[in-house]
């Protein structure tokens, strides 16, 4: 997750959008964690693994979209967080720190889970 956060922060700096860094860093960390936990993936650049996780950071004007792709067709579902549990708050945090988020299935399998920032 550290590599994913650093990549996103580097891109934001190059775009002159460092003011978004804190929120995007947290959300990227949550999306990558979810992909690793629920899809059993590994970050792109690692070798020898079947399910590669891909991070994309896209910009249009003042908007930034962070998207994480994994090989699982299972779409995420936000649930009410149990603040006493050790897990289960990731999508709640994504929802709180981004303008909106969603998931899009990919062909032949997998999905992108994305978050929009303005």
C-alpha positions as CSV (number, residue, x, y, z in Angstrom):
1,X,0.0,0.0,0.0
2,X,2.9,2.3,0.6
3,X,3.9,2.1,-3.1
4,X,0.3,2.9,-4.2
5,X,0.1,5.9,-1.9
6,X,3.5,7.2,-3.0
7,X,2.5,6.9,-6.7
8,X,-0.7,8.8,-6.2
9,X,1.1,11.5,-4.2
10,X,3.7,11.9,-6.9
11,X,1.1,12.3,-9.6
12,X,-0.8,14.9,-7.5
13,X,2.4,16.9,-6.9
14,X,3.1,16.9,-10.7
15,X,-0.4,18.2,-11.3
16,X,-0.1,20.9,-8.6
17,X,-3.0,19.3,-6.7
18,X,-1.2,18.4,-3.4
19,X,-4.0,20.0,-1.4
20,X,-6.0,16.8,-2.1
21,X,-3.2,14.5,-1.0
22,X,-4.4,13.6,2.5
23,X,-7.9,12.5,1.4
24,X,-6.6,10.7,-1.7
25,X,-3.8,8.9,0.2
26,X,-6.3,7.5,2.7
27,X,-8.8,6.4,0.1
28,X,-6.1,4.8,-2.1
29,X,-4.9,2.9,0.9
30,X,-8.4,1.6,1.7
31,X,-9.1,0.6,-1.9
32,X,-5.8,-1.3,-2.3
33,X,-6.3,-2.9,1.1
34,X,-9.8,-4.1,0.1
35,X,-8.4,-5.4,-3.2
36,X,-5.7,-7.3,-1.4
37,X,-8.0,-8.6,1.3
38,X,-11.0,-9.6,-0.8
39,X,-9.5,-10.4,-4.2
40,X,-6.2,-11.9,-3.1
41,X,-4.2,-9.7,-5.4
42,X,-0.8,-8.2,-5.5
43,X,0.3,-4.8,-6.7
44,X,1.3,-4.5,-10.4
45,X,5.1,-4.8,-10.7
46,X,5.2,-7.9,-8.6
47,X,6.0,-11.0,-10.5
48,X,4.7,-14.5,-10.4
49,X,1.1,-13.7,-9.3
50,X,-2.1,-14.3,-11.1
51,X,-4.3,-11.5,-9.7
52,X,-2.6,-8.2,-10.3
53,X,-4.0,-5.0,-8.7
54,X,-3.8,-1.9,-10.9
55,X,-4.0,1.7,-9.6
56,X,-5.1,4.4,-11.9
57,X,-5.2,8.2,-11.1
58,X,-7.0,10.3,-13.7
59,X,-7.7,14.0,-13.9
60,X,-10.2,16.2,-15.6
61,X,-9.9,19.9,-14.7
62,X,-10.2,20.1,-10.9
63,X,-11.5,16.5,-10.5
64,X,-9.4,13.5,-9.7
65,X,-10.5,9.9,-9.9
66,X,-8.6,7.1,-8.2
67,X,-9.5,3.6,-9.4
68,X,-8.2,0.2,-8.2
69,X,-8.7,-2.8,-10.4
70,X,-8.5,-6.4,-9.2
71,X,-9.4,-9.8,-10.7
72,X,-12.5,-10.5,-8.5
73,X,-15.9,-10.2,-10.0
74,X,-17.4,-9.6,-6.6
75,X,-18.6,-6.0,-6.3
76,X,-18.1,-4.2,-3.0
77,X,-21.0,-3.5,-0.8
78,X,-20.8,-0.7,1.9
79,X,-22.1,-1.8,5.3
80,X,-22.6,0.1,8.5
81,X,-19.3,0.1,10.3
82,X,-18.9,-1.7,13.6
83,X,-16.5,0.6,15.3
84,X,-15.5,-2.1,17.8
85,X,-14.5,-4.5,14.9
86,X,-10.9,-4.4,13.5
87,X,-12.2,-4.4,9.9
88,X,-15.2,-3.3,7.9
89,X,-14.8,0.5,7.9
90,X,-13.0,0.8,4.6
91,X,-15.8,1.8,2.3
92,X,-17.3,4.0,5.0
93,X,-14.1,5.9,5.0
94,X,-14.0,6.0,1.2
95,X,-17.5,7.5,1.2
96,X,-16.6,10.1,3.8
97,X,-13.4,11.3,2.2
98,X,-14.4,11.3,-1.5
99,X,-17.2,13.1,-3.3
100,X,-18.6,9.8,-4.5
101,X,-17.4,6.3,-5.3
102,X,-18.6,3.2,-7.2
103,X,-17.6,0.0,-8.9
104,X,-17.6,-1.1,-12.5
105,X,-17.2,-4.7,-13.7
106,X,-14.5,-5.3,-16.3
107,X,-14.3,-7.8,-19.1
108,X,-13.6,-10.7,-19.0
109,X,-13.5,-10.6,-15.2
110,X,-12.6,-8.3,-12.3
111,X,-13.7,-4.8,-11.5
112,X,-12.6,-1.2,-11.0
113,X,-13.5,0.4,-7.6
114,X,-13.2,4.2,-8.0
115,X,-13.5,7.3,-6.0
116,X,-14.0,10.9,-7.2
117,X,-12.4,14.0,-5.6
118,X,-13.1,17.6,-6.4
